[in-house]
Amino acid sequence: MDTEYRPAAPISEVMALSRSIRIRTLPARVVDRLRWEWREWHTPSRPSFQHEELDHALLDLIPWRIGERVLDVGCAHGSYLRQLANRQVAIHGLDVSTASLRRAIQYGRPLVAASGERLPFADESFETVLCHKTMYLFRTPEAALEEFARVLRPGGRIVFSTSATRTPYALIQQAAVRILNQRNWSSGNRLGPAAWVRTAKNCGFDQPHFYSCNLVAPIVFRMCDRWIVPNEWMRRVARTVRRVTGTPIDSARPHRLAQDFFVVMKKKGVCRSAHLANGNQQLPM
Ligand SMILES: C[S@@+](CC[C@H](N)C(=O)[O-])C[C@H]1O[C@@H](n2cnc3c(N)ncnc32)[C@H](O)[C@@H]1O
């Protein structure tokens, strides 16, 4: 059989084609990105550079002990149930949304439908309470933090995420929230990391430690990530910014160039759990 002979396209045609692809795809990506932003306000998070940075801080930088009992408050579809169970953490999920929990069932972890402000667990049941992107949704954050303190063993820790409130990105976001009348968002988002730490201290936590994410240009990052600029490039930029500004990702205080934070705080009191006290890698059977 004859093979069809196809002359190579002249370079001018290739250039014209690539220009037209770029012209067609970039606006499409921007539109896609804006639609994603809109949906993000109503649904739990999906992967993007911002979330990858937070994931990195949560999964790789915060030390996890094999077998430690963790409660994931606001577990939604169970992304962290899966990822932390893979690290051999004994994780339980809790959420007010039964629809979300139905999707989390697939990861085979214990699940509870309840509010983070009223936990259906006995005192001192867990070594860690994780609360990622959920603190700002509580009507009474103090009630939630008091509940976290109650179900934690002495020496146990809370790991929660929060965002800066005075960066340009945060101010634009707050304006958009006001214009679009998104009440849920505005309430808790008014508290920045320092205010959360003060509230947590009143509820029995201490020794705050910060993991600062999304440095310097969160607006650019937020608007560009994934659909417009590949996450790998964003990571390179973030790494370079960290190197140039000499900014470590974890520190004793929130970094002023960062937009998002993980805060780790310890419950006050003497640690009675041999597991936490010894930093054991194995839970006693
Ligand atoms: C933005 S999602 C975060 C999901 C997940 N933690 C993550 O990082 O991907 C917030 C979740 O908090 C849940 N939620 C809202 N208010 C809550 C409350 N009072 N108690 C427990 N969960 C709550 C919502 O149903 C939702 O699944």
The ligand as an ORCA input file, in Angstrom:
! r2SCAN-3c Opt
* xyz 0 1
  C     -14.101     24.502     52.102
  S     -14.605     22.929     52.687
  C     -13.049     22.269     53.245
  C     -12.938     20.822     52.971
  C     -11.641     20.132     53.344
  N     -11.295     20.310     54.735
  C     -10.513     20.553     52.431
  O      -9.585     21.192     52.880
  O     -10.546     20.223     51.248
  C     -15.457     23.282     54.199
  C     -16.204     22.100     54.770
  O     -16.634     22.434     56.080
  C     -17.926     21.900     56.299
  N     -18.557     22.640     57.394
  C     -19.129     23.860     57.372
  N     -19.569     24.210     58.594
  C     -19.248     23.179     59.421
  C     -19.453     22.930     60.797
  N     -20.055     23.811     61.605
  N     -19.020     21.746     61.297
  C     -18.403     20.837     60.520
  N     -18.180     21.018     59.200
  C     -18.614     22.177     58.656
  C     -18.618     22.063     54.934
  O     -19.697     21.173     54.810
  C     -17.457     21.741     53.978
  O     -17.434     20.390     53.653
*
